[in-house]
Amino acid sequence: LEVLRRLTPELPVTTNFMGFFPHADYWAWAPHVDVVSDDSYPDPADPRAHVRLAAQRDLMRSLRAGQPWLLMESAPSAVNWRCHNLPKPPGLHRVHSLQAVARGADGVLHFQWRQAEAGAEKFHSALLPHAGPDSRLFRESVALGAELAALSDDVVGARVPARVAMVFDWDSWHALSQPAVPAALDYVDTFLSWYAPFLRRGVTVDLLPRDADAARLAAYDLVVVPALHVAADDDLAALDAYVRGGGHLVVTYLSAVLDSDLHARLGGYLGSLRDTLGVRVTEIAPAGGAVALVGDVAGAAGEWNDAVELSTARVVAAYADGFAAGDPAVTRNGHGAGVGWYVGTQPSVAVLDALAARWLDEAGVPALLTEPVDGVEAVVRGGLLFVLNHTGEAVDVRLTSGSIHVPAYDVVIRPAS
């Protein structure tokens, strides 16, 4: 990079990022490129692929603080490197492409133009497939190109507004991937489980590094911190300042357990966040199975059941059974001008949807969808509302601005107001 900057300073620099990639911390890399580019190959066989894909788009947009990015590689249909390479159903690639645009991409590029006749990637789909121009894939590609061109004046260069942020941290990912931890846990899957309730309500989320300072945090009404296993003292101080300044903070189990040297925090986990959240975690404990929650928010949970002691927080839900029976599971603490929540377990989808609705309401963040809808997302960019249906069934979506019908594997775009 230093050589390129010296020899061709007038040329912009980019490189292919690859979504949630464990082997490189993109927060550290992104400042050294002029535009973020991403490779994206969702699996058509995965019914939850749209969740990871949406979060991946949000990560790419967030790596350079909201700057538009490029979808550098995508496939019109099947790839050639999975055990079973399912083709994309008609319409799904358009949904994926417009999802990228809605979430901040200024360009949608593909690999590859012409499907190779021979070689290692001859079965990787392309804009012009083996069947030639008289084919579904080519017709879809031509139509998509025309649609992207028509959208350009409205969206290119436009930023995507977000009032909710979530902290994503490579160090925590790496630490939780080591052997000899309390439980084998997929950090990205855990992150996505806390991201999904906002996606289901049409609430756009920015991602932040764990070292975001108080000023950067203050740009958001609600900040969610899932499984931030590794955190420096300065990181915790910034989160505390955010709450004292009026922010709404949600912290989950497995957070602030280790410092930046991977040393355990002594005297009760959470470090200085103990005062922010009004609780002290005395034991971190995986759950042996499902646990029940009782209180203001009741229902099922699992994965985790921290042993928590109260100081100033109020109990919103407690464990009805399991290792931590009777202990607080969900707490709320007024702190300065803001509020800090602690969730010591993994709530079920229904419970998490109910909690997310309360957090959004308290923080004053409007949702585009009146109720959670799985497989559908709604995003605003450049004065346009994108409503995307990732499912094979038509849906009638209730927006806060009225109802809308979205056919299977389709996108409806209309003015946002």
N, C-alpha and C positions, 0 to 999 in steps of 0.2 A: 504494500500500500504506500509506503514512504517513497518507493521508486516511482510509482504511478503519479503520485502527487507532485513529484519533482519534475518528471518528464512531460506529463500531460495535465497540468493544473486546470486547464479549461474543460476537461472532460469529467462528467459525473461518474461516481463509483457506486456500484451495487454488487450484491452477490446473492446467491440463492439460499435464503433461510428455508427451514423445513418444519415450520409449525412448532409443536411442542417437542423439541429435539433435546435429549438429555445431555449430549456431549459438549454443548457450547452454550454459555450464558449470553443470550442475545441482548440483555440489558447492557452488558459490557461491550458488545460488538457494534450495536446499532449507531452509537455516536460517530463511528469511523466510516460510515457509508453516507452517501448523499440522499439516497432513497432506499427504503426497505423493499425487498422483493421476497416472494414466498413461493414455494412449491406445494401443491395441494392435490392429494389423490385420495379422497374419501372412498370408503368401501361401500358399494351399493348394497351389500348384504347386511350391513350394520344398521339396524333401525334407530340407533342413537348417534349416528355419524354427524347429523346436523348440529348437535350440541357442541361436540368438539370442534366442528368446522366453524361455527359462529364465534366461539371463544378464540380460535386460532386467528380469525380475521381481526377480532378486537385486539389481540396481542400485537399483530403486525402494525395496526394503526397506532397503538400506544407506545411502541418502541421508540418513536421519535415524536412523542407528545402530541399525537393527533395528526401529524403530517400525512397526506395521502400516500398510498403505497402501490405496489404493482403485484398482481397475481402473475408471477413469472412462468410457472408451469401448471397446466391442468390437462386433463384428458377428456375428450368428448364422450368416451364410453369406457370400455374395460382397459385395465392395465395388463401386464403380462408376468408379474412377479409374486402374486399371491398364490396360495394353493388352489383356490377357486376364484377365477377372475370373472365375476358377474358383469354383464353389460349394464349400463345405466338405462333405465326405462325411458321412453320418449318424454322429453320435457325436463328430466331431472338435471341434466347438465346446465340448462338455462337457469334453473333455480339456483344451482351452486354458483354460477357465474354472476347472477344478479345479487346474490347474497354478498359476494365479495364487493361489488360496486356499492351496495347499500351500506356496507360497513367500512367504506373508505378507500377502496381500490380505484385508481385512475386508469387502470388498464387491465385487460383480461387476455393473457397470452396462453399458448398451448404448446404442448409437446405431443405430437409432432405434426408438421404440415401434411406430408404424404406418408401413408403407411408403407413401411419398407417391404420390398418383395423378398428380401433375404436378410439374414443376420439375427443377432440376439433379440432385437426388439420388433421383429416382424409381426408379432401378435399384439403389440401395444397399439391401441386405437389412435386415430389421427383425424384431422379435419377432412382430408380426402382419403377415404378408406380403400381397401382392396377392391371393393365393389365399384369404385369410381364415382363420378359426380351424380349418377342416377342412383342415389341411395339416401336413406333416411338421415344418416349422420351428416352427409354433405349439405343436404337441404336445411337441417337444423343449424349447422354452422353458419351458412349464408344468412339465415334469418337472424341469428344471434348477432352477427356482425352489424347488420342493418339496425337492430334495436340499440346496440351499444352506441353506434354513431348518433342516433337520434337523441339519446340521453346525454350526450357529452356536454352540450351547452349548459345543462342544468347542474350536473354533478361534478365535472372535472374541476379539481381544485377546492371543492367544497369540503368543509370539515363536518364531522359527525358529532352532534352534541350528546353529552353524557353527564348525568348528575350523580351517578353511582360508580364507585371504583372498587376493584378487588386487588389485593396484593398477591402477586405471583413471584415465587422466589426459587431460583435454581439451587441455592445452597441448601434450602430445606428439602428440596426434591432429592438431592444427592445424599443428605444425611439420613433421610427416611428409607433410602434404597440400600443402605448398608446392612450387613448382617448384625445380629445381636441387638435388635431394637425391640420395643415391647410387642409389636405385631407387624407382620408383613402388610404394608399398606401402599397402594398405588397413589402417589401424590397427585398426579394429574387427574385421575378419576375422582379423587376426593375433592379437588378444586372444582371440577365440573359439576359435581353434585350440588355445590353451593351456588354455582353460576346458573344452573338450569332454572331455578324458580323465577329468576329475573327474565330469562329468555322467554319463559312461558307466559309472562305478563307483558311482553313487548317493552321492556326497560333496557336501554342500551347501557353497557358497562365498559368503562375503561379499565385497563390493567395498569398496575403501578409496581415498581420495584420496592423491595422492603426498605430501602434507604430514602424513600421519598420524604422530603422535609415537610414541616408543618404548613408552609405556604403552599406547597403543591397539593397536599391533602385538603387544604381549605377550599379548593376549587370544587369539592364534591360535598353533597348534602349527606351522603351515606357511604361509608367505607367498610367493606367486609374483608376480614383477615382469616382465611381458612388454613389451618394446620401450618402456621408460620413457625415451624419447629426451631429454626435458627434465627436469632435476632440479636443485634448489637444493642447496647444501652442507648445509643443515640436514636436507633430506630424506635425503641419503646418510648423514649422521651418525645419524639415527634408525634406519635399516636396519642400520647397523653395531652400534648398541647392542642392537637386537633379537637379532642373532646372538650377540653376546658374552654376552647374558643367557640363552642356551639355545635360541633360536629356530632354525628350519630355513628358510633363504631360498633361493629359486631366482630367478636373474636371467638374462635372455635377451639375445641380440644386439640391437643398436641401443639399449642402455640407457646412461644417463648419458653421452651423447655431447655434449650441449649443457647449459649452465647456464641459469638462469631468464631470462637476457637473450638467449638463443639464441646465445651465444658458444661455440665449440668448446672442449672441455677439452683442454689442452695436456699434453704429457708422457706420452701414452697415455690412451686413453679409460677411463671408469668412475670417474674422480676418486678420492675416498677409498675407494670400494668395491674398489679394487685390493688393499688390505690385507685387507678382509673376505673377498674371494673368492680371494685368492692368485694372481691372474693380472693380466696387463697386455695390453690389446688395442692392438696397434700399427697395424692397418689394419682398417677396416670394409669388407666386400666382399660385394656380392651374388654369388650363385652363378650361373654360366652355364647350369646345368642340374642334374640330379640328382648327388649326391655319395654316396659310400659311407662308412659309419662302421665302424671295427673296434675291438675292445677288449672290456671287460666288457659293454658294451651295443653290439650291432652291428646293422647294417641300413642302410636308405636314409634320406637327408635331402635337403634342397634349399633354395632361396630365398636362403640366406646361408652364407658360410664365412669367418668372422672369422679374421684372423691373430692368434694368441694366444701370449704368452710366459708360462711358469710362473714363479712365485716359490715359494710354499709349497703350492700345490694339487697334488692327485694327478689323473692323467689317468684318466678313466672310459671315454672313447671318443676316437679320433683320426680325422682324415680319411685315407682310403685313397687318394684321388685329388683332382683339382681344384686350384684356385688355392692352397689351404692344405694340400696333401698333406703328411702327417706331423705337422702341427700338432695341438694339442689341440682337440677339438670340444666335449667335455663334461668338466667338471672338478668336483672336490669338495674343499672346504677346511675343515678343522677350525679354528674361530676362537673363542677364549674357550670358553664352555660350549656353543656351537652349531655349526652347519654352514652354509657358503655354497656353493651350486652355481652354475656358470656354463655356459650352453648357447649356443654361438656359431653355431648353425645352426637350421634348422627341421626337426626330426625327422619322419619319416613317422608315420602314425597308430599303427602297431604299435610303433615305437621309443618314441614318446611315451607310449603306454599302459604300456610296460615301465618307463620312467623314473618315471611318476606312481605306479605301484605301489610302487616302491622309496622314493620320497619319503614316501608315506603310511606305509609300514611303519617307516621310520626315525623319523618324527615321532610315531608311535604313534596315528595317526588311523584309526579303523575305517571301512570302506566298507560300504554296505548291500548291494551286489551283489558276488558272489564273483569275477566276471570282467566285463570290459567288454562292455556290450550297447548297440548303436547303436539309437537311436530309442525307447529306454525310459529312464525316470528313476524314481528312488525318493527320497522326501523325507519327513521326519518333522516334524509340527507338531501341537501340542496333544495329544500322546499318541496320535496316529493316524499310521499309515504309509500314504502315498499311493504307489501304483505305477502309472505312467501309460505307456500304449502309444500312441505317436504314429504308428505304422505301420499299413498296411492288412493286416497278417498277424498272426494270433494268435501269442503267444510264451509259452514256458515259461521263467520267470525264476528263476535260482538266487540267492536271498537268503542272507545269512549266517544267517538264522533259519529257512531252509527254502525249498522251491520253491513257486512260485505260477504259476498259469495266467492270462494276461491276454488276452482276446479283442482283435481288431483295433479300433483307435480306441476304447479303453475304459480305464477306471480301476478299480482294485481298492483299496478302503479298508478297513483293519482295524486293530485295536489294535497299537501299536508294539512292545509287549512280550508 
